[in-house]
Amino acid sequence: MTTDTARPATRMLPLILLVVVIVAPALVATTLYLSGWRPGASSSHGELIVPPQPLPGMSLTSADGQALADDALHGKWGLLYLLPQTCATECRDVLLALRMVHVAQGREYQRVQRIFLIDSEAPAAVPEAIAELLKDGLRATADAGSVTALRQTFEQAGGSAGEVYLVDPLGNLILRYRPDADPKGMRKDLAHLLKHSWVG
């Protein structure tokens, strides 16, 4: 008699489990939504640029007066910064942070380049203290049209001039950082990309 009454319950068990599997996720999601919980937007420390913005074509001149091809900014992971016409305290702090982030990559150092673009309308002479912070970086002067195109690209990326942009080896802006961003977060983002990337 006990066996007969147990059989219907046993037969219903798979159906009950199926209902639980289908309904439970919806119940959990609804509960989390109503409670106000939201997942983090990104595990990166910078602002993710979606979709990535390709660098515009630019007319660039190297520090020694040579014209640079567009692809001079490609092939490596880049930390891009458009220097203001006057590099005051905030600018110097950014330059120092970028150097620390670059050096901190250790054996991956060669896969990264710091890209410093200078407005052609800025004073030609770079103060010695600033020049020291630009050392080992790709320093180039951009004409007025190139600077305008670059500023427009920054705006399309949700940012502005004065911020730091992480450029992938294909020449796309993928992350941006405020001038006061924590260099440790920037270093971690870059180290993560270098570890998992097959390009650059």
C-alpha positions in Angstrom: 0.0 0.0 0.0 2.9 2.4 0.8 4.5 1.6 -2.5 1.4 2.4 -4.5 1.0 5.9 -2.8 4.7 6.7 -3.4 4.6 6.0 -7.1 2.6 9.1 -8.2 4.9 11.3 -6.1 7.9 9.7 -7.7 6.5 10.1 -11.2 5.8 13.8 -10.5 9.3 14.6 -9.3 10.9 15.1 -12.8 8.0 17.5 -13.7 8.5 19.4 -10.5 12.2 19.7 -11.1 11.7 20.9 -14.6 9.3 23.6 -13.5 11.8 24.7 -10.8 14.6 24.9 -13.4 12.5 27.0 -15.7 10.8 29.3 -13.2 13.7 29.8 -10.6 15.9 32.0 -12.8 13.0 34.3 -13.7 12.1 34.6 -10.0 15.7 35.4 -9.0 16.1 37.9 -11.8 12.8 39.6 -10.9 13.7 39.7 -7.2 17.1 41.3 -8.0 15.5 43.8 -10.3 12.9 44.9 -7.8 15.5 45.2 -5.1 17.5 47.6 -7.2 20.6 45.5 -7.7 22.5 46.1 -10.9 25.6 44.3 -12.2 28.8 46.3 -12.6 29.2 47.8 -16.1 32.7 46.6 -16.6 35.7 45.0 -14.8 38.0 47.7 -16.2 39.1 50.7 -14.3 38.7 53.0 -17.2 35.6 54.0 -19.1 34.9 51.4 -21.8 34.4 53.0 -25.3 31.5 51.3 -27.0 31.8 51.0 -29.9 35.6 51.5 -30.2 36.5 54.6 -32.1 39.2 54.5 -34.8 41.8 57.2 -34.7 41.2 59.8 -37.5 43.7 60.3 -40.3 46.2 62.9 -39.1 49.1 64.9 -40.4 51.8 64.2 -37.8 55.4 65.4 -37.6 58.0 63.7 -35.3 60.1 65.6 -32.8 63.0 65.6 -35.3 60.8 67.1 -38.1 60.0 64.0 -40.1 56.5 63.3 -41.4 54.9 60.3 -39.7 52.7 57.8 -41.5 49.2 57.1 -40.1 50.2 53.7 -39.1 52.9 55.1 -36.8 50.3 54.9 -34.0 49.4 51.3 -34.8 51.1 48.0 -34.0 51.4 48.4 -30.2 49.1 49.2 -27.3 49.2 52.9 -26.9 48.6 55.4 -24.1 47.5 58.5 -25.9 47.5 62.0 -24.5 47.0 65.3 -26.3 49.2 67.8 -24.5 47.5 71.1 -23.7 49.2 74.3 -25.0 50.4 74.9 -21.4 51.4 71.8 -19.4 50.6 72.8 -15.9 50.4 70.7 -12.7 47.6 68.4 -13.8 49.3 67.7 -17.2 52.6 66.9 -15.5 50.9 64.5 -13.1 49.4 62.7 -16.1 52.8 62.5 -17.8 54.4 61.1 -14.7 51.5 58.6 -14.2 51.8 57.4 -17.8 55.5 56.8 -17.4 55.0 54.8 -14.2 52.2 52.7 -15.9 54.5 52.0 -18.9 57.6 51.0 -16.8 55.4 48.8 -14.6 54.6 46.5 -17.5 58.1 45.0 -17.1 59.0 42.5 -19.8 55.9 43.6 -21.8 57.3 47.2 -21.9 58.2 47.0 -25.6 54.6 46.1 -26.5 53.4 49.5 -25.3 54.0 53.0 -26.4 53.2 56.3 -24.9 51.9 58.7 -27.6 52.1 62.4 -26.9 50.5 64.6 -29.5 51.3 68.3 -29.4 49.1 71.0 -31.0 51.1 72.8 -33.7 49.8 76.1 -32.3 51.4 75.3 -28.9 54.8 76.9 -28.0 57.6 75.2 -30.0 60.0 74.9 -27.1 59.1 72.1 -24.5 60.3 72.9 -21.0 63.1 70.6 -19.9 61.1 69.2 -17.0 58.3 68.2 -19.4 60.8 66.9 -22.0 62.1 64.5 -19.4 58.6 63.1 -18.8 58.1 62.6 -22.6 61.3 60.6 -22.8 61.0 57.2 -24.5 57.5 58.1 -25.7 56.3 58.8 -29.3 56.2 62.6 -29.5 54.5 64.1 -32.5 53.2 67.5 -33.5 49.7 67.6 -35.1 48.5 70.3 -37.4 45.3 72.3 -36.6 43.1 70.1 -38.8 44.4 66.9 -37.1 43.8 68.3 -33.6 40.2 69.2 -34.5 39.6 65.7 -36.0 41.1 64.1 -32.8 39.0 66.2 -30.5 35.9 65.2 -32.5 36.9 61.5 -32.1 37.3 62.0 -28.3 33.8 63.5 -28.2 32.4 60.5 -30.2 34.1 58.3 -27.6 32.2 60.1 -24.8 35.3 62.0 -23.6 37.3 65.1 -24.2 40.8 66.4 -24.7 42.8 66.2 -21.5 41.9 62.6 -20.8 44.1 59.6 -21.5 43.0 57.1 -24.1 44.1 53.5 -24.4 44.6 52.6 -28.1 44.6 49.0 -29.3 47.2 47.8 -31.9 44.7 48.4 -34.7 44.4 52.1 -33.9 41.1 52.1 -32.0 40.3 54.0 -28.8 39.0 51.4 -26.4 39.3 52.9 -22.9 39.5 56.4 -21.5 40.7 57.7 -18.2 40.1 61.0 -16.4 43.3 63.0 -15.8 43.1 62.2 -12.1 42.6 58.4 -12.7 44.4 56.0 -10.4 47.6 54.8 -12.2 47.2 51.4 -10.5 43.9 50.8 -12.2 45.3 51.9 -15.6 48.3 49.5 -15.1 46.0 46.6 -14.2 43.8 47.2 -17.3 46.8 47.3 -19.6 48.5 44.3 -18.0 45.2 42.3 -18.4 45.0 43.2 -22.1 48.7 42.4 -22.7 48.2 39.0 -21.1 45.2 38.0 -23.1 45.9 39.7 -26.4 47.4 38.0 -29.5 48.0 41.2 -31.3 50.5 44.0 -30.5 
